[in-house]
Structure formats: C-alpha cells, structure tokens
C-alpha cells in the first residue's frame, strides 16, 4: 500500500506540467506555421510540400501531435470524471475517447510521415 502512495504522489503535478508544456508547444507551433504561411507572398502547394518533407519538421509535427493528444486526453478524462456520475457510463465514455484519440494518432502519423 505504501508503494502505491509513493508512485501516485506527484501525479497531479505531472498532469499539470504536461498540460502547460503541451499548450506552450502548440502555441509555438501555431505561430511558426502562421509565420511560414504569411512570410512569403508566393505561397504555393509545392512550397508547403517541400516544407513538410523535411525530417526535422516531421519529427516536430509528431511531437506536437503527441503532446496535443496527451493534452486532450488529460482534459477529457478530467471532464468526464467530474461530470458523469455513473461509473459504467464514465468508463465507457473514457474508453471511447481513448479509442478516438488512438485513431487520431494513427491517422496523424500516417499523414505526417506519408508526405
């Protein structure tokens, strides 16, 4: 029983930190994309493809995708735990959100690395 207390002692702090880091990373990513699109007057599909073909951008996109999905998972789980009182309905909802986020992850990775 004591080992369970030690393992979960900082769980709330960990989630708080992940949510803040993922939010900051998402804002930086959005600003970066906004600047990329608006800096060049001759923005085209070819430049967009060349931009996303770079391995560094693909890795950065994957990291942002993972952090955004983790952010969503933490937020949705807390909302469902707070507002759904039925344990069965809550577990079904959390499971459904879990499946949806895994599908988003798979499609996101397929899109990012398929370019």
C-alpha positions as CSV (number, residue, x, y, z in Angstrom):
1,X,0.0,0.0,0.0
2,X,2.9,2.4,0.8
3,X,4.4,1.8,-2.7
4,X,1.1,3.0,-4.3
5,X,1.2,6.2,-2.4
6,X,4.8,6.9,-3.5
7,X,4.0,6.1,-7.1
8,X,1.0,8.5,-7.3
9,X,2.3,11.2,-5.0
10,X,3.1,13.7,-7.9
11,X,0.5,12.5,-10.4
12,X,-1.4,15.8,-10.3
13,X,1.7,17.9,-10.7
14,X,2.8,15.7,-13.6
15,X,-0.5,16.2,-15.4
16,X,-0.5,19.9,-14.7
17,X,3.0,20.2,-16.1
18,X,2.2,18.1,-19.3
19,X,-0.9,20.3,-20.0
20,X,1.1,23.5,-19.6
21,X,4.1,22.3,-21.7
22,X,1.8,20.9,-24.5
23,X,-0.2,24.2,-24.6
24,X,3.0,26.2,-24.9
25,X,4.3,23.9,-27.6
26,X,1.0,24.1,-29.5
27,X,1.1,27.9,-29.4
28,X,4.7,28.0,-30.6
29,X,3.8,25.5,-33.4
30,X,0.8,27.7,-34.5
31,X,2.9,30.8,-34.5
32,X,5.6,29.0,-36.5
33,X,3.1,27.8,-39.1
34,X,1.4,31.2,-39.3
35,X,4.8,32.9,-39.9
36,X,5.7,30.3,-42.6
37,X,2.5,30.9,-44.5
38,X,2.5,34.7,-44.2
39,X,6.1,35.5,-44.8
40,X,6.2,34.5,-48.4
41,X,3.9,36.3,-50.9
42,X,4.1,33.4,-53.4
43,X,3.0,30.7,-51.1
44,X,2.1,27.6,-53.0
45,X,1.3,23.9,-52.6
46,X,4.9,23.0,-53.8
47,X,6.4,25.1,-51.0
48,X,4.0,23.5,-48.5
49,X,5.1,20.0,-49.6
50,X,8.8,20.9,-49.5
51,X,8.4,22.4,-46.0
52,X,6.7,19.2,-44.7
53,X,9.1,16.9,-46.5
54,X,12.0,17.9,-44.1
55,X,12.7,15.2,-41.5
56,X,13.0,17.8,-38.7
57,X,9.6,19.2,-39.4
58,X,8.1,15.7,-39.5
59,X,9.6,14.9,-36.1
60,X,8.4,18.3,-34.7
61,X,4.9,17.6,-36.1
62,X,4.9,14.2,-34.5
63,X,6.0,15.6,-31.1
64,X,3.3,18.3,-31.3
65,X,0.7,15.7,-32.3
66,X,1.6,13.5,-29.3
67,X,1.6,16.4,-26.9
68,X,-1.7,17.7,-28.2
69,X,-3.3,14.3,-27.9
70,X,-1.9,13.9,-24.3
71,X,-3.3,17.4,-23.5
72,X,-6.7,16.3,-24.9
73,X,-6.6,13.0,-23.1
74,X,-6.0,14.7,-19.7
75,X,-8.6,17.3,-20.2
76,X,-11.3,15.0,-21.5
77,X,-10.6,12.4,-18.7
78,X,-11.0,15.1,-16.0
79,X,-14.2,16.5,-17.5
80,X,-15.7,13.0,-17.8
81,X,-14.7,12.1,-14.3
82,X,-16.1,15.3,-12.9
83,X,-19.5,15.4,-14.7
84,X,-20.5,11.8,-15.3
85,X,-21.6,10.2,-12.1
86,X,-22.5,6.7,-13.4
87,X,-19.3,4.6,-13.2
88,X,-20.3,2.4,-16.2
89,X,-21.2,5.3,-18.4
90,X,-18.0,7.1,-17.3
91,X,-15.8,4.1,-18.1
92,X,-17.5,3.7,-21.5
93,X,-17.0,7.4,-22.3
94,X,-13.4,7.3,-21.3
95,X,-12.8,4.2,-23.3
96,X,-14.5,5.8,-26.4
97,X,-12.4,8.9,-26.0
98,X,-9.3,6.7,-25.7
99,X,-10.1,4.8,-28.9
100,X,-10.8,8.1,-30.8
101,X,-7.5,9.6,-29.7
102,X,-5.6,6.5,-30.8
103,X,-7.3,6.7,-34.2
104,X,-6.3,10.3,-34.4
105,X,-2.8,9.4,-33.5
106,X,-2.6,6.7,-36.2
107,X,-4.1,8.9,-38.9
108,X,-1.9,11.9,-37.8
109,X,1.3,9.8,-38.1
110,X,0.2,8.4,-41.4
111,X,-0.4,11.9,-42.8
112,X,2.8,13.4,-41.3
113,X,5.1,10.6,-42.5
114,X,3.2,9.9,-45.7
115,X,4.2,13.1,-47.4
